[in-house]
Amino acid sequence: MHRIKKVFTLIHIGLWILFSLLIALQLSQDTVHWFKLTVAVVLTAMYVFYSHFFLLTRYLGKRKKGAYFLRLSGITLSGPILYMLLHYKRLDTFDLLYYFVSLFSIIIPFIFLSWLARVTENLVLNTIKKEQLEKQAVQAELYYLKSQINPHFLFNTLNNIHTLVYKQAATAPEAVLRLSSLMRYMIYESNAPTVPLSREMNYLEDYVGLQQLRYKKSPVVDLELEGDTESCHIAPLLFIHLLENAYKHSPARLEPGDIKVRIVIKENTLIFSIQNPIEKNRGNTLEEPSGIGLPNVQKRLALLYPDQHTLEIDNSGEKFTVTLKIHGLRLQVHERKAHLLYN
């Protein structure tokens, strides 16, 4: 806001310099006293302009119309007198015609111009303030949604580690180390507006590795990546809820590759799809009972990528599939070949 006010100040200075030069150029062709007359015109115009300008600053939008018009009358009536004094017209030989000529040629136009300038500046400043407030509201909403992730994720993960510790599993220390790595990313690295997709994928792989400690079989998650993750930047912690829900709403006994995650980067579009089997005798919703999971993702997408994404949910009764497409991402030209990642 301070920068905008400085811009307006520079505009005022520039326009007054231009106005002075134009008046001087015009009067220099008509009279030998052009310099004195130029000073009289410019100072009178500035007096009227800024007197009314700051008067509007005080009264514009308020109901004190009587006080406003009283002061406006004073500015209007005193303006020509200032011009006559500066132009070396003696008040004891008051020229009424000269007074009204200066009134209508200088005073009235600059009263209107000061009103126009004040209204224009107010409109610009109010628009900027509104945009800033909307941006702050969006940032606050994003912060709130993002803050839900940490306790929600931590609660679920600690439950899993508690089970390992209770069973005195040898994998419990490794689980604690993986959790430490995950929390380090969530607390320190995910504060940026965007992160490289490769870093987000490392985070998902760490999470998959942590969950895999519960299974003795081969990896239950088939994670496939196609494209150059280094050239793509996305909002952090965008996919974790979808992956968490895929685990939670799958059967307790998972076979290798039951949960399928595929990320494709094609041109300027990122496609994230996840599919998991549905546990029988469970409701057909992917949402958490507290409503944190999928609604959180939907709200964050609406705030971060408005009109840039599509989120499709398909429930076949046996498989649950979520497909997210984000368009308009800035990518480099080259792409790496597809490869398969396992944890």
N, C-alpha and C positions, 0 to 999 in steps of 0.2 A: 504493500500500500504506500509506503514511503517513497518508493521508486516512481510510482504513478504520479504522486504529487510533485515530485521533482520534474517529471516530464511536462506536467501542466505549467509549472513555473517557467521552464525553458520556452514553451510555446508562447506564453504571455510576453516574455522578453523579446522573442523573435518577432512577434506581430507588432509590438509597439515600435521596434526599430524600423520595421518595414513601413508602418504607418507614418512615422516621422519623416522618413526619406521621401515618401510620396508627397506629403504635404509641403515639404521644403522644395521639392522639384516643381510642384505646381505654383507655389507662391513666388518662387525666384523669377518666374517669367512675367509676373504681373506687378510686382512692387519692389522698391529698393529696400524696404524694411521687412523683407521676407523672413529674416532670421528671428526677429522679435515676434513677428506674427506667428511663425511656426512654433516657437516656445509657448506662446499664449494658447494656441489651439491644442497642442499636445498636453500641456499641464492641465488645462481645463477638462479635456476629454478624460485624462487619467483620474482627476478628482471626481468627476461624475461617475465614471465607470466603477472605480473601486469603492466609492462611498455606497453606491447601490449594491455592488457585488457583496460586500460584507454585511450590508443591511439584510440582504436575502439570506445570507448564511445564518443570521440570527432568527429571522422570522419566517423563512420559507417552510411551509408545511404546518405552521402553527396557527392558532385562531386569533392571534393578536393583530387583527387587520387594522384597527384604529391607530395603534402605535406605528405600524408599518407605513400607512398612508400619510400620517403626520410627518414622519421623518423623510419620506419620499418627496413630499411637497417642499420641505426645507432644502433638500438637495437640488431639486429642479429649479427653485427660485433663486438660489444662491449661485448656481453654476454660471449664468451669464454675467453676474457681477464680477466673479473672479476673472472671467475672460476679458471684460472691459478694463479692469484694473491692470491686468498683465499687458493689455494692448495700449496702455497709457491713455485711457479715456477717463476724464475727470468726472467724479460723481456729482459735482455741483453743476455740471452741464449735462445732466442725464439725458441720454438720447433713447427714447422709448422704442423707436423703430429699430435702432441698432441692438437694443436689448432683445427684442423678439426675434430678430434675424439670427442672433447667436443662440437663442433658446431652441428654435426649430431646426437650425442647421447643425448644431453640435450636441446640445443637451439631450434632446429627445432620442436621437439615434443611439447615443451611447448608453442611455438608460435601457433601451431595448437590447443592445448588444451585451450589456452586463447581465441582464436577465437570461439571455440565451446561453451565455457562458456558464452561469451558475447552474442552470438546469442541465446543461450538457455534462458538466463535471459531476454533478450529483448522480446523473444516470450512469455514467461510466463507473464511478466509485461504488455505487450500490450494486451494480452488476458484478464487479470484481468481488465485493464482500459476499454476495450471494454465492458465487462460484467457490470462494474460499470456504464458506460455511458448509456447502455441499461436499466439498472435498474432505473437510475435516470430519463430516458425518460418515462419509464412506470409509475413511481411514479408521475411525472409531469402531465402525461395524466390522471391518476386516480384523482389527485387533481383537475384538470380542470373539469373533468366530475362530480366529487362530488360537486364542487363549483356551478355547474349549478342547483343542486337540491334545495339548500336553497332559492335563489331568486325566482325560478320557483314555488316552493311550497308556499312560503310566499305570492307571488302575488295572487295565486288562493285562498288561505285561507283568506287573507285580504278582497278580494272581497266578500267572503261569509259573513264575520263578518260585513262588511259595509252594506250588505243587512239587516242583523239582526238589526243593530243599526238604520238604516233608518226606519225600520218598528217598532222600539222601542220594539222589542221582549224581553221578560223576560229572554230568554236564552242567550242574548248577553254577560253578565258578565261571565257566565260559558264558553262560547266560547273563551273569552280572556284567562281565566285560562288554558283551554286545550291547546290553542296555546302556552302559556308560557311553559307548560310541554313539548310540542313537540319540541320547539326551544331549550330548555335546553338539550334534548337528541341529537339534531342535532349538536349543537355547541360544547358541552363538551364530551359527551359519545361516539359519533360516530367517534372520531378521531383515535380510536384503529383499527388495521388491521382487527380484527374480534371481534364480540360480541356474547354473548350467544343468541341463537335463541329465547329464552324466552323473553329477553329484546327487541329484534326486534319485537316480537309479541305484547308486551305491547305498543310499539310505534304505530304499525298498529291499535291496538284497540283504542288508544287515537285518532288517526286520524279518524277512523270510528265513534267514539263517537262525534267528532267535526262535521263531516258531517251530522250525524243523527239529529243534532239540526235543520236542515232545513226541516225535515219530521215529521209530526204529527203521522204517523202510526207506527206500530211495526218496529223493526230493518229491514232495507232493505238489510243488509249484513248478510249472513249466513256464519259464520267463523268456520270451523271445523279443529281441530288439532288432529293428531294421532302420538304418539311417545313421546319420552323424549326430550323436548326442552332444558333442562339444559345440556344435554350431547353433544349438537350440537352447534358448533360455525360457524358463517358465516360472510361475509363482511357486514358491516352496510349499511342501506339505499338502499338495493338491490331490494325490492319489492314495494317501495312507488310509483314509476312511473306507474307501472302496475295497482295499486289500484286507483291512480288518474285518469288514462285514463278510467278505468271501470266506474267511476262515470261520467266523462265528456261525454263519448260517449253512455251513457244509456239514455233512455227517461227521460224527466223532471219528470214525475209521475212514481215513482217506487213502486212496491208492496213489501210486506215483503218477504225477502229472494230472491229477484230478482238477486242480485249480490252474487255469490257463490264463496267462497275462501276456498280451501282445502290444508292443509299442511300435508304431510306424511313423517315420518322419518322411513326408513326401512333399517336395517343393516347400510351400510355406504353411503346411498343415500338419498337425500332430494328431495321431489317432491312438487313443488308449482304450483297449478293450480287456475286460476281465470276465471270466466265466467260471462258475463253480457249481457242483452238484447241490441239489436241495435236499436237506434232511427231511425225511418223511415225518408226518405228525407235527410239523412246524408251520407257522403262519407263512403266507406267501409274500411277506414284505421284507425288504432288505433293511428297513429302518430299525434303529435301536429303540427299545421301549421309551427311553427318554427323549427320542427325537433328535439326537445329536448327529448321527451318521450322515445319511444321504441328504437331509435338509441343509446341513452345514456345507456340504460340497456344492449343492445347488445355489445357495446364497453367495458363496465365495465366487463361483463362476459368474453369477449375474453381476457382481461388483467389479471383478477383475477383467472379465472378457465379455462385456455386454455386446450383443449382436455379433459375437465372434465365435460362438460355440454352439454345439448341439449335444444333448445328453439323451441317449436312447436306452430304455430299460426293457428287456424282454424276459418273460417268465414262461417257459414251456411246460412247467410242472415238474420237470426233472432237472433242468438246467436253468440257472439264472445268469443272464448276460447283461453287462453294462458297457455301453460304447460311448466314449467321449471324443468329440472332434473339436479341436481348437484351430481356428483359421487365422491367417494374417500374421504368423510368426516370422521374424527375420532370421533367415538361414543363409549359410554360405552355399556356394554353388555345388561343391563336391559332396559326395555321400560315400560312406563306407558300405561294404557288402554286409548283408544280413548275417547275423550270427546268433547262436543259441547260448543262453546263460543259465547256469544251474547253481543252486546253493546246496 
